[in-house]
Amino acid sequence: MPRYIKRGAIIFSLSFVSFAVIHIFYTYTGVHETPRRTDQLGNGVDTIDRDLDNGVTRESGQGRESVKIRLSDFRESSKNFFLDKPVTNIKLSNNDVSSSRKEPGRRARYLVYRCGGKFTFCGGWADRFKGIAIGYLISKVTNRTFGISITHPPCDLQRYLLPNQIAWNIDLSNTVVKSKKNSVGYHDVISDVNFYHSIEKMDFDKYLKEDLVFFKGNLDYVDKFKNNYRYLNQNAWLANLTRDQIYAKVYNQLFSLAPDIQRDLSSFLKIARPTPSHKLVCSQIRVGRNPTNPRDRANIGSKEDVSKVWRFLGQYNDPDKYRIYVTSDSEQVRTEAHARFGKMLVDTEGPLVHIDKFTNSTSVCDGMRKLILDQHVLMNCDVFLLTFSGLGRMAAYLRQKESGLFCLVKHEIVSCSAHTLKELYNVFG
């Protein structure tokens, strides 16, 4: 081969290699991207929240704000994206379709219930669980990995509840934030009645266009979701379940109690039922705005309503047969319960806190712990009288027992059924 041809081949090869090296450098360092804020607040989601303020593209839609941004590469890390410690030894169910089986040629997609950052108004725990439940159900029919991120209040949810069958504490830093083409969307449907009514016919793949979707809702959507004709085959497992059964099944798939709370619950129930024949009689009394909870709505429970609850519980004032448990949003009610029932009353420790309207940030995590424990106590009650309370209704759903359920409705106490509470109280949630 002539010498000048060899030189040309060598020069061409070196040029090609140099071009490839430069291309790889620019691709993996991201220096060609628009500069963006990378200061983290200890949580990758908060970084994304900040980036949204300077997002590349914003889209408006009814009942939501959808924001698309480009995400630069994140280094793989064993640290959990949402929580301080990754969960290990999580057993996933074989039929879990929310594990986002990636279709050929399609990027992995995610739906994350989000409370915190840009989503600071989420409601109480019952409202949040309703949003979590519908987010999880939507993730199943759209083949998205489901996650939960709650940073408002700043209490690690895994201090109270652990993933059970579904690993909802997903590590996005190792998965979704891999490609610069990934998009992020925020869908806030809190108290959005239009979304509530449209969910029965909605095509969720068209509604949720982004790869990583942060979602927040607070209404009782499961009946309309169950009847969506587009997903009847995928939702066949819901066909013969009532509303309360759906919530109970979803709750059990997502959550198990943290070990220390499980120990406290077991100890409490031993005291509440000192003999096998003892029954636990409970009431969840919500009064609304009061000195303990000054930011809540007014005129939810009147003094006359509370008096009727006391008379109802008084029927069981026999220490040889019963123990009485009262939880409330009012320390005054709690104090009066102790005065009325004395040693017959069993109680859980901790402050009374509304986790969305708290005034004391130092006690809110202790209050959230008590809230989760209280819900599980109510789920174990033999007789349960509930008032106009989302927490009470949710506990009645998860209790999965028709007997011994009573409701204070329109100033009267009536026997009621868990699967008709929504209609009985005439509520969206």
C-alpha positions in Angstrom: 0.0 0.0 0.0 1.4 3.5 -0.9 2.9 5.3 2.1 0.6 8.4 1.7 -2.5 6.2 1.9 -1.3 4.6 5.1 -0.7 8.1 6.6 -4.2 9.1 5.6 -5.8 6.0 7.2 -3.9 6.7 10.4 -4.9 10.4 10.5 -8.6 9.4 9.8 -8.6 6.8 12.6 -7.1 9.3 15.1 -9.7 11.9 14.1 -12.5 9.5 14.6 -11.3 8.4 18.0 -10.9 12.0 19.1 -14.4 12.8 18.0 -15.8 9.8 19.9 -13.9 10.8 23.1 -15.3 14.4 22.9 -18.8 13.1 22.2 -18.7 10.8 25.2 -17.3 13.6 27.4 -20.1 16.0 26.5 -22.7 13.3 26.9 -21.8 12.2 30.4 -20.7 15.5 31.9 -23.8 17.3 30.6 -21.8 20.5 29.9 -23.8 21.2 26.8 -27.0 21.5 28.9 -28.7 24.6 30.0 -27.2 25.4 33.5 -29.6 24.3 36.3 -29.7 24.3 40.0 -28.3 21.2 41.6 -28.3 22.2 45.3 -30.0 19.4 47.1 -32.0 19.7 50.3 -31.3 16.2 51.5 -34.0 14.8 49.3 -33.9 14.5 45.5 -37.6 15.5 45.2 -36.9 18.9 46.7 -34.2 19.4 44.1 -36.7 18.7 41.4 -39.2 21.0 43.1 -36.6 23.8 42.9 -35.8 23.0 39.3 -39.5 23.3 38.4 -39.4 27.0 39.3 -36.9 27.4 36.4 -38.4 24.6 34.3 -37.7 24.4 30.6 -41.3 23.9 29.6 -44.6 24.5 31.4 -48.0 23.2 30.4 -51.3 24.2 31.9 -54.2 21.8 32.3 -57.5 21.8 34.1 -57.0 20.9 37.7 -53.2 20.4 37.5 -49.9 22.0 36.5 -47.7 19.8 34.3 -44.1 20.7 34.1 -41.5 19.1 31.8 -37.9 19.6 32.5 -34.7 18.0 31.4 -32.8 16.0 34.0 -29.0 15.6 33.9 -27.4 12.3 34.9 -27.3 11.3 38.5 -24.6 9.1 39.8 -25.8 5.7 41.0 -26.1 5.6 44.8 -27.3 3.1 47.3 -28.9 5.9 49.3 -32.7 5.9 48.9 -34.1 8.8 46.9 -36.8 9.6 49.4 -35.7 8.2 52.7 -32.5 8.0 54.8 -32.3 4.2 54.6 -33.3 1.9 51.8 -35.7 -0.9 52.7 -34.3 -4.4 52.5 -35.9 -7.8 52.4 -39.1 -6.5 50.8 -41.3 -9.4 49.5 -43.0 -8.4 46.3 -46.2 -10.2 45.3 -46.1 -12.2 42.1 -49.1 -10.4 40.7 -47.7 -6.9 41.3 -48.2 -5.1 38.1 -47.1 -1.8 39.5 -43.5 -3.0 39.3 -43.3 -1.2 35.9 -42.3 -4.1 33.6 -40.6 -2.1 30.9 -42.0 -2.6 27.4 -39.5 -2.9 24.5 -38.4 0.5 23.4 -40.2 2.3 26.2 -38.6 4.0 29.2 -39.6 3.0 32.7 -42.4 5.2 34.1 -43.3 6.2 37.7 -46.2 7.5 39.7 -45.3 8.9 43.1 -47.8 10.2 45.6 -46.2 13.4 46.8 -46.8 15.6 49.8 -44.2 18.3 50.3 -42.2 20.8 48.3 -44.6 22.3 45.9 -47.4 20.1 47.3 -47.8 21.4 50.9 -51.6 21.2 51.3 -52.5 17.5 51.4 -55.1 17.1 54.1 -55.0 14.8 57.1 -53.9 11.2 57.1 -57.2 9.9 55.8 -57.1 12.3 52.9 -53.5 11.3 52.2 -54.3 7.7 52.2 -57.2 8.2 49.7 -54.7 10.0 47.4 -52.1 7.2 48.0 -54.7 4.5 47.2 -55.9 6.0 43.9 -52.3 6.8 42.9 -51.4 3.1 43.5 -54.5 1.9 41.6 -53.7 4.1 38.6 -50.1 3.0 38.6 -51.2 -0.6 38.2 -53.4 0.0 35.1 -50.7 2.2 33.5 -47.8 -0.1 34.3 -45.9 2.4 36.4 -43.8 1.9 39.4 -45.5 3.3 42.4 -43.8 5.4 45.1 -44.6 7.5 48.2 -42.8 10.7 49.1 -44.1 12.6 52.2 -41.9 15.4 53.5 -44.7 17.6 55.0 -44.6 17.3 57.9 -40.9 16.4 57.9 -41.4 13.0 59.5 -40.1 9.9 57.9 -43.1 7.7 57.1 -41.1 4.6 57.6 -40.8 5.4 61.3 -44.5 4.4 61.4 -45.3 2.3 58.3 -43.1 0.0 56.3 -43.6 -1.3 52.7 -45.4 -4.6 52.8 -45.9 -6.3 49.4 -45.1 -3.2 47.4 -41.7 -1.5 47.6 -43.0 2.1 47.5 -39.8 3.6 48.7 -38.3 3.5 45.3 -34.8 4.7 44.5 -35.3 7.1 41.6 -31.6 8.1 41.6 -30.7 4.7 40.2 -33.6 4.4 37.8 -35.7 7.1 36.3 -33.1 9.9 36.3 -31.0 8.1 33.7 -32.0 9.8 30.5 -32.0 13.5 29.6 -35.2 12.8 27.7 -37.2 11.9 30.8 -39.9 14.4 31.7 -41.4 15.2 35.1 -45.1 16.2 35.8 -47.0 17.5 38.8 -50.7 16.6 39.0 -52.5 18.2 41.9 -56.1 17.2 42.1 -56.8 18.1 45.7 -60.6 18.7 46.0 -60.9 18.7 42.2 -64.5 17.7 41.6 -64.0 17.7 37.8 -61.2 15.1 38.1 -63.4 13.1 40.6 -66.2 12.9 38.0 -64.0 12.3 35.0 -62.0 9.4 36.5 -64.8 7.0 35.5 -64.0 7.5 31.8 -60.4 8.8 31.9 -57.6 7.4 29.8 -54.8 7.6 32.3 -52.1 7.1 29.7 -53.2 10.2 28.0 -53.7 12.1 31.2 -50.3 11.2 32.6 -47.9 11.9 29.8 -44.7 12.4 31.7 -42.2 9.6 32.6 -42.1 10.6 36.3 -45.4 11.8 37.7 -45.9 13.4 41.1 -49.5 13.1 42.1 -51.7 14.4 45.0 -55.4 13.9 45.7 -57.8 13.6 48.6 -61.2 12.4 47.5 -62.8 8.9 47.5 -62.3 7.9 43.9 -62.3 4.1 44.1 -65.9 3.5 43.0 -65.6 5.6 39.9 -62.1 4.1 39.1 -63.5 0.6 39.5 -66.2 1.3 36.9 -63.9 2.8 34.3 -64.7 0.8 31.2 -61.2 1.2 29.8 -59.7 -0.9 32.5 -62.4 -3.5 33.3 -60.1 -6.4 32.5 -57.1 -5.0 34.5 -59.5 -4.2 37.4 -61.2 -7.6 37.4 -59.8 -8.2 40.9 -61.9 -5.2 42.1 -65.2 -6.4 40.5 -66.6 -8.1 43.6 -65.1 -5.9 46.2 -67.0 -3.2 48.1 -65.4 0.2 48.7 -64.2 -0.6 52.2 -62.7 -4.0 51.0 -60.8 -2.2 48.3 -59.3 0.2 50.8 -58.4 -2.6 53.2 -56.8 -4.6 50.4 -54.7 -1.7 49.1 -53.7 -0.7 52.7 -52.5 -4.2 53.4 -50.6 -4.4 50.1 -48.8 -1.2 50.8 -48.2 -1.0 54.6 -47.2 -2.9 57.6 -46.7 -1.4 61.0 -43.1 -0.5 62.1 -41.9 -2.9 64.7 -42.0 -0.5 67.7 -45.6 0.6 66.9 -46.7 -3.0 66.4 -45.3 -3.7 69.9 -47.2 -0.8 71.3 -50.4 -1.9 69.6 -50.0 -5.4 71.0 -49.3 -4.2 74.5 -52.3 -1.8 74.3 -54.7 -4.6 73.2 -53.6 -6.8 76.0 -54.5 -4.1 78.5 -57.8 -3.3 76.6 -58.8 -6.9 76.7 -57.6 -8.2 80.0 -59.6 -11.4 79.5 -60.8 -13.2 76.3 -64.4 -12.1 77.1 -63.6 -8.4 77.4 -64.8 -6.1 74.6 -63.2 -2.9 73.4 -65.7 -0.1 72.9 -64.4 2.9 71.0 -65.3 6.3 69.6 -63.5 8.8 67.4 -64.9 12.2 68.3 -64.1 15.1 66.0 -65.3 18.5 67.1 -63.5 20.7 64.5 -61.9 24.0 65.4 -60.9 24.1 69.1 -57.9 25.2 71.2 -56.1 22.0 70.4 -56.7 22.3 66.6 -57.3 26.0 65.9 -56.9 25.8 62.1 -59.6 23.3 61.5 -63.1 24.0 60.2 -65.7 25.1 62.8 -69.0 23.5 63.8 -68.2 19.9 63.0 -69.3 18.5 66.3 -71.6 20.3 68.7 -71.6 20.0 72.5 -74.9 18.1 72.2 -73.3 15.6 69.8 -70.5 15.0 72.3 -73.0 14.5 75.1 -74.8 11.9 73.0 -71.5 10.0 72.5 -71.0 10.0 76.3 -74.5 8.6 76.8 -73.8 5.9 74.2 -70.5 4.9 75.8 -72.1 4.9 79.2 -74.1 1.8 78.3 -70.8 -0.1 78.4 -69.7 1.1 81.8 -69.0 -2.3 83.2 -65.3 -3.1 84.0 -65.9 -6.8 84.1 -67.0 -6.8 80.4 -65.6 -3.7 78.7 -62.8 -1.2 78.2 -63.5 2.2 76.6 -61.2 4.0 74.2 -61.8 7.6 73.0 -59.7 9.4 70.4 -60.4 13.0 69.4 -59.0 16.2 67.9 -59.6 18.0 71.2 -57.7 17.7 74.5 -60.8 18.9 76.3 -62.7 15.9 75.0 -59.8 13.6 75.9 -59.7 15.0 79.5 -63.5 14.7 79.9 -63.3 11.0 78.8 -60.8 10.3 81.5 -63.0 12.1 84.1 -66.1 10.1 83.1 -64.7 6.6 82.7 -61.7 6.6 85.0 -59.9 3.2 85.1 -62.2 1.8 82.4 -60.6 4.1 79.9 -57.5 3.0 77.9 -55.5 5.6 76.0 -52.4 6.0 73.8 -49.6 8.4 74.6 -48.7 11.4 72.5 -50.0 14.8 71.5 -53.1 15.5 69.4 -51.9 17.0 66.1 -53.4 17.6 62.7 -50.5 16.7 60.4 -51.5 19.3 57.7 -52.4 22.1 60.1 -50.0 21.7 62.9 -48.8 24.8 64.9 -45.9 23.1 66.8 -43.3 21.6 64.6 -41.4 20.0 67.5 -44.3 17.7 68.4 -45.7 17.0 65.0 -43.8 13.7 64.4 -44.9 12.4 67.9 -48.4 13.4 66.9 -48.2 11.5 63.6 -47.0 8.4 65.4 -50.0 8.6 67.8 -52.3 9.1 64.8 -51.1 5.9 63.0 -51.3 4.0 66.3 -54.8 5.4 67.0 -56.0 4.3 63.6 -54.8 0.8 64.2 -56.5 0.7 67.6 -59.8 1.8 66.0 -59.4 -1.0 63.4 -59.4 -3.5 66.4 -62.5 -2.2 68.2 -65.4 -4.5 68.9 -67.8 -1.6 69.1 -67.0 1.5 67.2 -69.0 4.8 67.2 -67.7 7.3 64.6 -68.6 10.9 64.1 -68.0 13.2 61.0 -64.4 12.2 60.6 -62.3 11.1 57.7 -60.0 9.2 60.1 -63.0 7.5 61.6 -64.4 6.5 58.3 -61.1 5.1 57.1 -60.6 3.1 60.3 -64.1 1.7 59.8 -63.1 0.7 56.2 -59.9 -1.0 57.3 -61.6 -2.6 60.3 -63.4 -5.1 58.0 -66.1 -6.0 60.4 -69.8 -5.1 59.9 -70.9 -5.9 63.5 -70.7 -3.3 66.2 -70.4 -0.2 63.9 -72.4 2.9 64.8 -72.6 6.4 63.3 -73.5 9.8 64.7 -75.4 11.4 61.7 -77.5 14.5 61.9 -77.4 14.5 65.7 -78.6 10.9 65.9 -76.7 7.6 66.6 -77.6 4.8 64.2 -76.3 1.4 63.3 -74.4 1.6 60.1 -72.3 -0.4 57.5 -68.8 0.4 56.4 -69.6 0.2 52.7 -72.3 2.8 52.9 -70.5 5.5 55.0 -69.8 7.7 52.0 -73.5 8.0 51.2 -74.5 8.2 54.8 -72.3 11.2 55.4 -72.9 12.6 51.9 -69.2 13.3 51.3 -66.8 13.1 48.3 -64.1 11.7 50.5 
